[in-house]
């Protein structure tokens, strides 16, 4: 299994790496004019990508003592697990992330292992948000999705997806 992570696993090191990744992406967003607290109200979750099903199972097992599974669902032919962390990832004094998304790779796609994106909740419509930041090249493939619509863009080494609903709300909706 290929991983940027070195054994033995340490949840403290994992949280530190996650916080460092999220902080860098948030600073890059702020440099582009999208500021936390002003343009988005919450960093809903962080995504850790894996390169194989073996790695997916490895990370689920490593993270399970430190989290609760909110959902494990098949999405586009592969499992995605959403974990609620027992202790949130402290990005700053005012920002913590308590959900981690762990998607297995699509069979036809290669992913580098590591933190890939954060997802933020915004209050205005996705189209209004996109219009306000028209200088940013947003991907809009999912802007009209019925459930969990989003727009996304790359900031430095990370991707940010913007939504109008928290992932935990979407999971609760899908369960019923």
C-alpha positions in Angstrom: 0.0 0.0 0.0 1.3 3.4 -0.9 0.7 6.2 1.6 2.3 9.5 2.5 1.6 8.3 6.1 4.3 6.6 8.1 3.7 3.9 10.7 3.1 3.8 13.6 -0.2 5.7 13.2 -0.7 8.7 15.5 -4.1 10.4 15.6 -2.4 13.5 16.8 -0.1 13.6 13.7 -3.2 12.9 11.5 -5.1 15.8 13.1 -2.0 18.0 12.8 -1.6 17.2 9.1 -5.3 17.8 8.5 -5.2 21.1 10.3 -2.1 22.2 8.4 -3.8 21.3 5.0 -7.0 23.1 5.9 -5.3 26.1 7.2 -3.2 26.5 4.0 -6.3 26.1 1.8 -8.2 28.7 3.9 -5.3 31.1 3.7 -5.2 30.7 0.0 -8.9 31.3 -0.3 -8.6 34.5 1.8 -5.8 35.7 -0.5 -8.3 35.3 -3.3 -10.9 37.3 -1.4 -13.0 34.6 0.1 -12.8 35.0 3.9 -13.9 32.7 6.7 -16.8 34.3 8.7 -17.5 36.8 6.0 -18.2 34.7 2.9 -18.7 31.2 4.4 -19.9 30.2 7.8 -18.5 26.8 8.3 -15.9 24.3 7.1 -18.1 21.3 7.1 -15.6 18.5 6.5 -12.3 17.5 5.2 -11.6 14.7 2.7 -8.8 12.2 2.9 -8.3 10.5 -0.5 -6.9 7.0 -0.8 -5.3 5.2 -3.8 -6.8 1.7 -3.3 -9.5 -0.3 -1.6 -6.8 -1.8 0.6 -5.9 1.7 1.7 -9.5 2.6 2.2 -10.0 -0.3 4.6 -6.7 0.5 6.4 -7.8 4.1 7.1 -11.3 3.1 8.2 -9.7 0.7 10.7 -7.1 3.2 11.9 -9.6 6.0 12.3 -12.5 3.9 13.9 -11.3 4.2 17.5 -11.3 8.0 17.1 -14.6 8.4 15.4 -18.2 7.3 14.8 -19.4 6.2 11.4 -22.2 8.5 10.3 -22.5 6.9 6.9 -21.0 4.3 4.6 -22.7 4.4 1.3 -22.1 3.4 -2.3 -21.7 6.5 -4.4 -20.9 6.1 -8.1 -19.9 2.4 -7.6 -17.5 2.9 -4.7 -17.9 3.2 -0.9 -17.6 6.5 0.8 -17.4 6.6 4.6 -18.2 9.8 6.6 -16.8 9.8 10.1 -17.7 12.1 12.9 -14.4 12.6 14.8 -14.5 12.2 18.6 -12.2 15.2 18.8 -12.5 17.8 16.1 -9.5 18.9 14.0 -8.5 22.3 15.4 -7.6 24.5 12.5 -7.5 27.7 14.5 -9.0 29.1 17.8 -12.3 29.8 16.0 -12.4 27.0 13.5 -12.7 23.2 14.0 -13.7 20.4 11.6 -15.5 17.5 13.1 -16.3 15.4 9.9 -13.9 13.4 7.8 -14.9 12.0 4.4 -13.0 8.9 3.3 -13.9 7.9 -0.3 -12.6 4.7 -1.8 -11.2 5.4 -5.3 -13.2 5.0 -8.4 -12.0 1.9 -10.3 -10.9 4.0 -13.4 -9.3 6.9 -11.6 -5.9 7.2 -9.8 -5.8 9.4 -6.7 -2.7 10.5 -4.8 -3.1 9.6 -1.2 -3.6 12.4 1.3 -5.9 15.3 2.1 -7.6 16.5 -1.0 -10.4 19.0 -0.2 -12.5 20.8 2.3 -16.1 21.6 2.0 -17.6 24.9 3.1 -21.2 25.9 3.9 -22.4 29.2 2.4 -25.7 31.1 3.0 -26.3 32.6 -0.4 -27.2 30.6 -3.5 -24.4 28.9 -5.4 -25.0 31.0 -8.5 -24.9 34.2 -6.4 -21.7 33.2 -4.7 -20.2 32.3 -8.1 -21.3 35.7 -9.5 -19.8 37.5 -6.5 -16.4 35.9 -7.2 -16.5 35.9 -11.0 -12.7 36.1 -11.3 -12.4 32.6 -9.8 -12.7 29.7 -12.1 -15.3 27.5 -10.4 -16.2 24.0 -11.6 -20.0 24.0 -11.8 -20.7 20.4 -12.9 -22.9 19.9 -9.7 -24.5 23.3 -9.4 -27.9 22.1 -10.4 -27.9 18.8 -8.5 -31.1 18.1 -6.7 -29.3 16.8 -3.5 -26.0 18.3 -2.3 -25.4 20.8 -5.2 -22.0 22.4 -5.1 -19.4 24.5 -6.9 -15.7 23.9 -6.5 -12.3 25.4 -7.3 -8.6 24.8 -6.6 -6.7 26.9 -4.1 -3.0 26.0 -4.1 -2.7 22.3 -3.3 -6.3 21.8 -2.2 -9.8 21.9 -3.6 -12.7 23.7 -1.9 -16.3 22.7 -2.5 -19.1 25.1 -1.5 -22.5 23.9 -0.5 -25.7 25.3 1.1 -26.2 22.3 3.5 -23.9 20.5 5.9 -23.0 16.9 5.0 -24.5 15.6 8.3 -27.9 17.1 7.2 -27.6 15.4 3.8 -26.8 12.1 5.5 -29.8 12.4 7.8 -32.0 13.2 4.8 -30.7 10.2 2.8 -31.4 7.8 5.7 -35.1 8.6 5.6 
